């Protein structure tokens, strides 16, 4: 049998020099996941419950509806459709000039963008565009549907 080891001999023989001298070994570099955060465990103020209660959620109409202006009349929609077929999607100023009322090039572009899928169909019509927009304006205002004037 080998002779029994003493405490000093076992420490020196099986542990690194730093551990044998009594100091704790350094754990090495910490990964980003294990590294302590500079902020600690606090979340930023914008995520706090008070901030969420203070600011109502922002609701933006989808598809550029906020750029359309007031609801379009049936006459404006018919003129827009005819002008879009005549000028195409490259000259919004010309399209807007053909629409009666105060419709801007940006409003015409927003209307086209909002209905791009329908307007790209070969069977698209001014009447179909009017029906879609009437439906959209009624649902946005909370109307129950029905005949429009």
Secondary structure, DSSP 8 states (H G I E B T S, - for coil): ------HHHHHHHHS-HHHHTT---------TTTS--SSTT---GGGSHHHHHHS------GGGGGGS-S---HHHHHHHHHHHHHHTTS-HHHHHHHSSSS--HHHHHHHHHHTHHHHTSTT--HHHHHHHHHHHHHHHHT-------
